[in-house]
Each structure stands twice: as C-alpha cells, then as structure tokens.
Amino acid sequence: MKTKNTALNHADDIAELCAAIQAASGILLTTHCSPDGDGIGSQLALFHALQAGGKSVFMHNRDGVPRIYRFLDGSAKVGKGAEFKASDVDLIISLDAGSKSRLGFANAFFTGRKLAVIDHHASNDCFGDINLIDVSACATGAIVYDLIGRLALPVSAAAASALYVTLLTDTSSFRNENTTAEVHEMAVALIRAGAEPWPIAREVYESRSQAGFQLQALCMQTLELQNEGRSAWLYINEQMYRETGSDGEDSEGLIDLARGLAGVEIAVFMRPGDDTSSWKVTFRGKYAADVGALAVSLGGGGHRYASGCTIVGDFASIRSKVEQAVSKLLG
C-alpha cells in the first residue's frame, strides 16, 4: 500500500503488516545507515517480541550498532555489512528509514523478498510493498509498540528498554513538542514492563569517552551564531579526529550543545561523510522552524525537530549552500 497515515489507512496498513509477519517464514529487521537510538531501539524491540512469538528473525544493518547503544540486550546479534546471506528470509522490515537509499544496500539485497516500511518521517517516500508510516508518532518505536500490541506479543524487559531508548532519544529527552501525554503514558508502561530510566539515560548520555570529551572541546571552539542569533553552527573535521583519537560516533549529541543556546531556532552541525568527498549535515529545531523540510530541500530527510543530509563537495561550498537554505527558512 502506497499511503501515509490517516486513521483509516493506519489501521489498514498495520493489519496488512501483521498478516505479512504471520505468514513469513523468515524476517529480517534493518534500519538506516549511521543508526540512531530510534532505529536501533525499534529494531531490537521488534526482534525480542517476534522471537518470543516463535518467528525466525534476523537483524542486519549496513553500519554497526553505535557504542552508546551496545548495552541493550540483543545488540551483539545485529549483523553489519553490505550483504546478508540468509536464504530463508522472505520479509524485510525497514525501521526508521525515510528512503530505500538510506538503508545502504544494493537493490539485489531486496530481490525476491517483500519489503515492509515502519517509519514516522514526513519525508518518507513509501518505498515498501507495505508502508506503516505515522507522521504523528514521536518515534518509530512508538509505532513498533503499537504493532507489538496488535500482534498480541509480550513486551519483555529487554524490549521495553529498547523502546524506552526510542522515546528518550527521538523526543530529545522528552523536551520536544511531540512529547504528549500519550508519550508519557507509553513511558510509564515501559517502565512497568522493566525499563530502567536512570541506567538507560546514563548509558546514552553519560558514557562519553575521554577522546569524545576532547573532541567536544575542539568542536565548541567552532561555534558561530548567524541570523541575529537564531541559528548556531558547529563543525568537526578529520584533523580533530586525528588529534583526539576520536571517530564519528564521538560526535553524537554535539549538536544539542548548539540547540541549547537561548534564542537559537536552528542548530547546524557538520562533520566528514563516509568518503573524502562528502559532508554530513545535521539539523535540530527548537521553535517553529521545520528542519525536516530544510533537510528535504537539501536532498536529505527527517522530521520537524531533527533531520540531516549528506552533501558532496568541499566544506566551504557546502557551508555556503546550507547557510542560504537556513536563512531562507528563517526569513
């Protein structure tokens, strides 16, 4: 089905996905490149639930599980790489990816397998055979939680912890406008199912390495305010990685330092891409500015408060291009 959510379409899509899961002989769960807390948490939670329901389930991503999420039960079972060899998989479920290209696999990866998409990004292009897309959801994990309930599967402590991570990270620690009463009610249900908020928050937010801390110090020196203080800009480069012995994973969360400045509506963070010819640009929004639309205009995607894109080119030209786009959005 090629539709985004209305109440009716959501009910139809979730019923279609439930039927596909029940009929599948083997299921592969995957999420986007450079996975985040919502992608990994959704993947692990659905894995635990489906496995408890007797299904044959695998997890495989193009990129590995980030260090800050490896405390979650089952994370060591997530495979990584461009290929997946299991021949008995007939259903692939994509989690939290706005487009097929974001999964990072060649088309042959999907050949002969039904593809289902679970996502909450408005930029999602409905690339699956089945598309369960709810743009009103605070996180893909919230949709997975509903799906697990619809399948009448248990939410174990391991699944609850993974789902709590999706809420925590995709609401910016319950600070975004999408943190509704229903989100808090879900968090309560997850805690009652065994999720432990303090240890989870400690692992996600208070486990930075010394190298990462040194990278943060260098990054803060790049801070610039533009648009009369309405946008804040940070970056890191390869020299900073070398100087501190850090890597891309150590840049997680740095953009939130800029978002936290008074008066800032859009935070922008740039870091080297996966190859020497590109840069990853991340956006965070705080008030009315829709950074999801901003990222889409630059070839990326995301949602209202968090988004990003990868742009090929040199730093100066990309910075100029992004500055123009931000200025246009802020008026």
N, C-alpha and C positions, 0 to 999 in steps of 0.2 A: 504494500500500500504506500502511495507517494503523497502523504498528507502530514502536515504538522497539526498540533493538538487543538481540538475543541473538546468539550466534554464527551460528545458522541464519538469522535474519531479516536480519542484516547482509549475509550472503552473497547472499541473495535480492534485497535492495534494491540492492546495488551492481551485480548482474547486470542488474537492470531498468533502472538508470540508464545503464549502459554501452550497452544496447540502444537507449535513447531518444536518447542522444548520437549514436550511429552512424546513426540513422535521421533525425536532424534536418537540415533544410536551412539553418537559421539559429539561432544560440544567443545568448541574452542572459544575461550574468552580472551579478548585482546583490548588494548587501549592505545592511545596516541603516542607518538614519539615524545621523548623527554617527558615521561609520565609524571603527573602530579598526584596530590592526595585524593582528589575525587576519582581520577582514573584508576589508581591502584586500589583504593578502598572499595570502589564499586566492583572491581574485578575479583578481589579476594572474598568479599561478602557473598557474591553470587556463586563463586566456586564452593564455598563452605555449604551453602544452602542446597545447591544442586547435588553435591556429593552426598549430603545427608539424605537426599531424596532418592538415592540409588542410581543417579546418572553417571555416565562416563564423561569426565570433564578434564580439560587441559587448560593451562594458561600460558600464553606466549606473547611477548611484545618485541618490537624492533629493538628497543632500548631496555636496559636493566632497571630494576627497582632502585630508586634513589635511597641512599643510606638512611635518611631520616624515617623511612617507612619500613625498613627491614625488621623492625621489632614486631610487626604484625604477623600473627600466625599464618603460615602458608606462603609467606613471601619468598622463601627459598625454592618453592615449587614453580615459580614463574620463570619460564624459559625466555631466552632473548636471542636475537639474530634475525637475519633477513629471510630465513626459511624455517618451515615447520614440517616434519616428516610423517607424522601420524596419518595413516591412510584411512582410518575408520571414523574420521570426523566428517559429519555431513551438515553441521550447523556451526557457523561462526557468529559470535555475538560481539559487536563492537561497542565499547563503552566510553562515553565522554569525548568522542572524536567528531568534529564538525564536518569532516570530509574524508573520503576514502584515501586521499593522498596523505592525510595526517597519520595514518596507520603505518606508513613507511614500507609497505610490501608491494611487490610486483603483482600485476593482475593474475598471474598464474597461481598465486597463493590462494585465490578465491575460487578458482575454476572447479566446477563440479560440486560446490558447496553453497547452501543457502546462506545468505548474509542478513543478519538482523542488526539493527542500529538502536541503541538506547542512549539518549543524549538530552541535554537541556539548553543547548546553544541556539540562539535565534538564527545564527549564520549556517546552521546545518542544512545541507543540500539534499537530504533524503536519499542517500546513496545506497540504501539497503533494499532487499526484497521485502523486508518488514521494517517499518520505521516507528519506533516508540519514542516520540520526541515531545517533551513537555517543557515549553519555554518559561512556564511559570514556576517550575521547580527550582529550589535554591541550589540543588546539586544533582548530578546524575545519580548519586547514592540515594536520594530521596525517591527517585523513580524505581530503582532496584529494590528498595524497601517495600514499595507497593507491590512490585512484581512477586517478591518472595511471599508476601501475604496472599496474593491472588493464587499462587501455586500451592498454598496451604503447607508451606515448608517451614521448619523451625528456624528461628534466629538464635544461633548459639552465641556464646560469649565472644568467640573469635569473629563471627560475622558482625556482631553488634559493635565491636571495637573498630573494625574496618569501616563500617557505616558511620560511626561517630567521627572518624577522621574525615570523611567526605563532607560532613556538615561543618566541622571545625574549620577546615581549610577553605572551602568554597563560600563561606559567609564571612571570611576574614575574621575568624574567632567570634562569630555571632554579632558582628558590627554592621553588616550591610542592611540596606532597606528590605532585602528579601528574607530577613530573619523574622518571620512571622510567629504568631502563637503556635501554629501547626508545626513549625520547625522545632520550637522548644518542646512541644509535646512529643515529637519523634525522639528528640534527645533524651527525654525522660524515659521513654520506652526502651531505648537502647541501654541506658544506664541500668535499668531494672533487669535487662537481659544479660548484663555482665560487663558492659563497657565501663572503664575506669577513667573519668575525665582528667584527673591530675597526672597520672603516669603517661597518658596519651599526649597531653599538652607538653609535658616535659620532654618527651622523645621528639616531638615535631618542632618545638620552638626553643628548647634549651639544651641542644646537643651539638652545637656548632663546634667544629674542630678549631685548634689554635690557628691553623692555616686559614680557615674560613674567617676567623676573627681578624686576622691581619689583612685579609682581602677586604673586609668590610671597612677597615680604617682607610685603606687606599681609595676605595670606592667613594667614601664620604668626601674626600678631597676634590672630587669631580663635580660636586653639587652646583647646579646653576638654576636660578629662578628666571622664568620668562613670562610673557603675557601679564605683566604687572603683578607677578607673584601667584598667578593662577595655575601655572604649570611648573613642575620641578623635574630636573633632569639629572640622571646619574649614568655612569658607564664604567665598564671594566674592559681591559684589553689583555692580549696574550702576555705582554710584559708583566702585568700584575700577577697573572697566574704563575709565571716562572719565578718571580721574586718571592712569592709567598709559599710556593709548593702546593697551591690550591688547584681546583678544577671547576668546571661548570656547575656541579652540584653545590659547591660552596656559595654560589651566588643566590641560592634560594632564599627568598624573603627580603633581599636587599631593597627591592623597590618599595616595600612598605615603609621604609625609613623616610622616603620622599613623600609618600602619601600622607604620612602623619603630620606634616607641616601645616600650621594654621594658614588658611586661605587657599591652599592648593586644591584644585579641582581635578587635575590630571597629573599623574606621575608617569614618567617615561624612563625606562631602563634599557640600555643597550649592552650586549655582550657578543663576543665572537660566535659565529654559527658553527655548524658541524664541519664546514670546509673553510678554506682560507679566503674564499670569495664572497662570503655572506655574513650578515649580522642578524642576531635575533633581537627583536624589539618587543618589549613587554609594556603593557599599559595597565594602570589602575585608576579607577574613577572614584570620586567621593561625593559629588552632589548630583547635579542634573546631567552632566556630560556623559554621553553614551560611548564608552571606549570600545564596546563591541562593534558599533558602526564605524568607529575610527579605524579599527584593525581591518575590517572588511574592505574599506576604501583603499587600504594598502596591500591587499591580497591575502590577508590573514583572516582571523575569526576569533570568536569568544563570546562573552556575554557583557551585560551592561557595565559591570564593575571590574571585570578582569578580562584581558584579551592579549593578543600578540600576533606577530607576523615574522617571517624571515624574508629579508630583502638582500638581493645580490648587488654588490657594489662596494665602494670604499666608504670608510666611516664618514668622511666629510659630506659626500654627496647624499648618503642615506640620512644623515642628521638633518641636512637642509630640507630634504623631502618630507621628513616626519615633522619638522618644525612648521612647515607650511600647512600640513594637514591638521596639526593641533591648533594652530592659530585660526584656521578656518572654522573648526568646530567650536572654539570658544568665542568666536565672533569678535 
